[in-house]
Amino acid sequence: MDHVPVMRDEVLAWLAVKAGGTYVDATVGAGGHAAALLERAGPDGRLLGLDRDPVALATAGRRLAGFGARCVLRQARFSELPAAAAAAGIDAADGVLMDLGVSSMQLDDPARGFGFRAEGPLDMRMDPGSGETAADLVAGMEARELARLIREKGEEPAARRIAAAIATERARAPIATTTRLAGIVERAAGGRRGRRLHPATRTFQALRMAVNREEEELEAGIEAALALLRPGGRLAVIAFHSIEDRQVKHRFRAHAGRAVALQGGGVRMEGVAPRVRVLTPRPLRPGPAEVKANPRARSAKMRVAERMAEPW
Ligand SMILES: C[S@@+](CC[C@H](N)C(=O)[O-])C[C@H]1O[C@@H](n2cnc3c(N)ncnc32)[C@H](O)[C@@H]1O
């Protein structure tokens, strides 16, 4: 059950984890990466593990109990990272990890409403204690808004047709389950034939992102992580779909400054003073053996940035 976390060896190497360091795992999940970080940072390195999902945090708590006071866990969202770090007495970190998306624990539990293969309530909240559910969104949004959401956050070409079908069906009866929504999407998008992805995949991704305000959280999380890193400290982010990966790339770039080639050779930095050096011009991918052993790794892309010393 304690399966190997995605790109574990790459995470340890690229975060340059060292004995005695201070680390933040902002997506502690089942605690797989956290355990690896704590082992590598032993015997006295520390880790703050965050997750917005209380169920994940409880699982991580059991898995990481052996590390004692070296590991502190808190229920928090990315945007709450500054407060969580302060509460844990951490004012600077050597490394921060964000392994985005949902965990297999969340995906495989029909009661959480993330998957469409087994019937469950249309929920999708990573923190079941707060915010609107996917069923609330599907019930309350105008068809046009819904179409925009599915197109923009799901990159779904059939978004208009899907939104129209949802509007027709919800007028008959509220759409309360994952399987009912999946069926509606599948019929509207023209069935499964010849597709690699289930036709509901993109619509479910869009709703999940909206329910959990994932883009806003990622933005806040990257800013908070970079602010917390000490010079030389590193942030590694693992994304699982193109919208996330693009966002990480752009946020990193925005902090990296702009290098302009000089005629006489060398470069000059333009614009804001660079705060980070991007260590991965192209995202890192898992090796073929990992992809074979863990299908979830297939779409993983990891980007790493290193905090630079303040220029003043
Ligand atoms: C892919 S799993 C992490 C798995 C973990 N690395 C491991 O080794 O077990 C992602 C986790 O991040 C959490 N998460 C996603 N977005 C979050 C956010 N904005 N704030 C806090 N936790 C978040 C999810 O609840 C989920 O448990």
The ligand as a Tripos MOL2 file, in Angstrom:
@<TRIPOS>MOLECULE
LIG
   27    29     1     0     0
SMALL
NO_CHARGES

@<TRIPOS>ATOM
      1 C1         -0.5730   13.7090   -5.6130 C.3       1 LIG1
      2 S1         -1.0110   13.8480   -3.9640 S.3       1 LIG1
      3 C2          0.4980   13.8680   -3.0990 C.3       1 LIG1
      4 C3          1.0900   12.5250   -2.8230 C.3       1 LIG1
      5 C4          2.3320   12.5870   -1.9520 C.3       1 LIG1
      6 N1          3.3990   13.3030   -2.6050 N.3       1 LIG1
      7 C5          2.7900   11.2270   -1.5210 C.2       1 LIG1
      8 O1          3.9640   10.9160   -1.6950 O.co2     1 LIG1
      9 O2          1.9700   10.4730   -0.9910 O.co2     1 LIG1
     10 C6         -1.5000   15.5210   -3.8460 C.3       1 LIG1
     11 C7         -2.0080   15.9220   -2.4850 C.3       1 LIG1
     12 O3         -1.9560   17.3490   -2.4320 O.3       1 LIG1
     13 C8         -3.1000   17.8320   -1.8000 C.3       1 LIG1
     14 N2         -3.3370   19.1660   -2.3410 N.ar      1 LIG1
     15 C9         -3.6470   19.4940   -3.6130 C.ar      1 LIG1
     16 N3         -3.7840   20.8180   -3.7380 N.ar      1 LIG1
     17 C10        -3.5240   21.3540   -2.5210 C.ar      1 LIG1
     18 C11        -3.4860   22.6800   -2.0160 C.ar      1 LIG1
     19 N4         -3.7730   23.7440   -2.7700 N.pl3     1 LIG1
     20 N5         -3.1540   22.8580   -0.7190 N.ar      1 LIG1
     21 C12        -2.8560   21.7910    0.0710 C.ar      1 LIG1
     22 N6         -2.8960   20.5080   -0.3540 N.ar      1 LIG1
     23 C13        -3.2240   20.2980   -1.6350 C.ar      1 LIG1
     24 C14        -4.1940   16.8340   -2.1250 C.3       1 LIG1
     25 O4         -5.1910   16.8470   -1.1310 O.3       1 LIG1
     26 C15        -3.4120   15.5180   -2.1730 C.3       1 LIG1
     27 O5         -3.4660   14.8350   -0.9490 O.3       1 LIG1
@<TRIPOS>BOND
     1     1     2 1
     2     2     3 1
     3     2    10 1
     4     3     4 1
     5     4     5 1
     6     5     6 1
     7     5     7 1
     8     7     8 2
     9     7     9 1
    10    10    11 1
    11    11    12 1
    12    11    26 1
    13    12    13 1
    14    13    14 1
    15    13    24 1
    16    14    15 ar
    17    14    23 ar
    18    15    16 ar
    19    16    17 ar
    20    17    18 ar
    21    17    23 ar
    22    18    19 1
    23    18    20 ar
    24    20    21 ar
    25    21    22 ar
    26    22    23 ar
    27    24    25 1
    28    24    26 1
    29    26    27 1
@<TRIPOS>SUBSTRUCTURE
     1 LIG1         1 GROUP 0 **** ****
